[in-house]
């Protein structure tokens, strides 16, 4: 009845114009209001070409994934002053899933990050998700001896866009206070096709 091109176009139109209805009212943080989840029906990712989403849409979805990751680690950050590194994935229907390493407490952070990166790359190669990334704490010692802690987020979208965000932070009166982030564009490293980056 419909040829492949028509079906693909209908799927994309539905994906961009159908908005999900929320069953409950929630308050939205400033970070969440800046980021949007992918909406609509899941499309066959193997048939979608790279240029279908704009860079702005892709980055918005990566920010949504980052905000969802933030929700997962905020309690641990408040309790310990830090958190264990974890991976981020975002499905075409907007479902966020974190990725953790078994026996993570016993491993140094560089080993955790290497293992997470390997798993994230394997997930990205299946091309079944729209976004992947890593979230972890990093830092350095300032000249005065104090610690400059930062939350680092490395995120990549299947559409070929990738970013690195670095947020300085402090814990003040039981709250996390974030400084202005540094955002840098980067080349994709996880979503590659036929060995090309």
C-alpha positions in Angstrom: 0.0 0.0 0.0 2.7 2.5 1.0 6.2 2.5 -0.4 9.3 2.7 1.9 9.8 6.4 1.4 6.2 7.3 2.3 6.3 5.0 5.4 9.5 6.6 6.6 8.2 10.1 6.1 5.0 9.3 8.0 7.0 7.7 10.8 9.2 10.8 11.1 6.2 13.2 11.0 4.6 11.2 13.8 7.9 11.2 15.8 8.1 15.0 15.7 4.5 16.1 16.0 2.9 13.6 18.3 3.3 14.7 21.9 2.8 12.2 24.8 0.2 13.1 27.5 1.5 13.1 31.0 -0.7 11.5 33.6 0.5 13.6 36.5 1.7 17.2 37.0 5.3 17.6 37.9 7.5 20.6 38.5 10.1 21.1 35.8 13.6 22.3 36.6 15.4 24.8 34.4 17.6 22.1 33.0 14.7 19.9 32.2 12.8 22.7 30.5 15.8 23.3 28.2 16.0 19.6 27.2 13.3 17.6 25.3 12.9 13.9 25.1 12.4 12.2 21.8 8.7 11.6 21.3 6.3 9.6 19.1 6.6 6.0 17.9 10.0 4.3 17.6 11.3 4.2 14.1 13.5 1.6 12.4 16.8 3.3 13.0 18.6 1.3 10.3 16.5 3.2 7.7 16.9 6.7 9.1 19.6 8.8 7.5 21.9 11.0 9.6 20.6 14.3 8.4 17.0 13.8 9.6 17.5 15.6 13.0 19.0 19.0 13.3 22.0 19.5 15.5 19.8 21.5 17.9 17.3 18.7 18.2 20.1 16.1 18.7 21.8 18.2 21.4 18.5 18.8 23.1 18.0 15.1 23.4 21.5 14.7 24.8 20.7 17.3 27.4 17.5 15.4 28.3 19.6 12.3 28.7 22.1 14.2 30.9 19.2 15.6 33.1 17.9 12.0 33.6 21.4 10.9 34.5 21.6 13.8 37.0 18.4 12.5 38.7 20.1 9.1 39.2 23.2 10.4 40.9 22.1 13.4 42.9 21.4 11.6 46.1 24.8 9.8 46.1 26.5 13.1 45.3 24.9 14.8 48.3 25.7 11.9 50.6 29.3 11.2 49.5 30.4 14.4 47.8 31.0 12.4 44.7 29.4 9.5 42.7 30.5 6.4 40.9 30.9 6.8 37.1 28.0 5.4 35.0 26.9 5.2 31.4 23.9 6.8 29.8 21.6 5.5 27.1 18.5 7.0 25.4 16.1 4.9 23.4 14.2 6.3 20.4 11.0 6.4 22.5 12.7 8.7 25.1 13.5 6.0 27.7 16.6 6.7 29.7 18.6 3.8 31.1 21.8 4.1 33.2 24.6 1.6 32.9 26.7 0.5 35.9 29.6 -1.9 36.2 29.4 -4.9 38.6 31.8 -4.7 41.6 32.2 -1.0 40.8 33.0 0.0 44.4 36.3 -2.1 44.2 37.6 -0.6 40.9 39.6 2.6 40.4 37.7 5.2 38.3 39.9 4.9 35.2 39.1 1.2 35.1 35.4 1.9 35.6 35.5 4.5 32.8 37.3 2.1 30.4 34.8 -0.7 31.0 31.8 1.7 30.7 33.2 3.1 27.4 33.7 -0.4 26.0 30.1 -1.2 26.9 28.7 2.1 25.6 30.5 1.5 22.3 29.0 -2.0 21.9 25.5 -0.6 22.6 26.0 2.2 20.1 27.2 -0.2 17.4 23.8 -2.0 17.6 22.3 1.4 16.5 19.3 0.6 18.7 19.6 3.7 20.8 19.6 7.4 19.9 22.0 8.6 22.6 24.9 7.2 24.7 27.2 8.8 27.1 29.2 8.8 30.3 28.8 10.8 33.6 31.6 10.9 36.2 33.4 13.2 38.7 36.8 14.6 37.8 38.9 17.3 39.3 42.3 18.8 40.0 44.2 20.4 42.8 44.4 24.2 42.7 47.5 26.2 43.5 46.1 26.9 47.0 45.7 23.2 47.7 41.9 23.1 47.4 40.1 20.6 45.1 38.4 21.8 41.9 35.7 19.1 41.5 33.7 18.9 38.2 30.9 16.7 36.9 31.9 15.6 33.4 29.4 14.4 30.8 30.4 13.0 27.5 27.4 12.4 25.2 26.9 11.4 21.6 23.8 11.2 19.4 23.2 8.7 16.5 22.6 11.7 14.2 26.3 12.4 14.4 26.5 15.1 17.0 28.6 14.9 20.3 29.3 17.1 23.2 31.4 17.2 26.4 30.1 19.2 29.3 32.0 20.0 32.5 30.2 21.5 35.5 32.1 22.8 38.5 30.2 22.1 41.7 30.2 22.5 45.4 28.1 21.1 48.2 26.6 24.0 50.2 24.1 23.4 53.1 22.9 20.1 51.7 22.5 21.3 48.2 24.6 20.9 45.0 25.6 24.3 43.6 26.6 24.1 40.0 28.9 26.7 38.3 28.7 27.7 34.6 29.4 24.7 32.4 32.1 24.4 29.8 30.6 22.9 26.6 32.7 21.6 23.8 31.9 19.9 20.5 33.6 16.7 19.8 33.8 14.1 17.1 31.6 11.0 17.4 33.5 8.0 18.8 30.8 5.5 19.6 28.3 5.8 16.7 30.5 4.8 13.7 29.5 3.0 10.6 31.7 0.6 8.7 34.8 1.6 10.6 34.3 5.3 9.7 34.2 7.9 12.5 
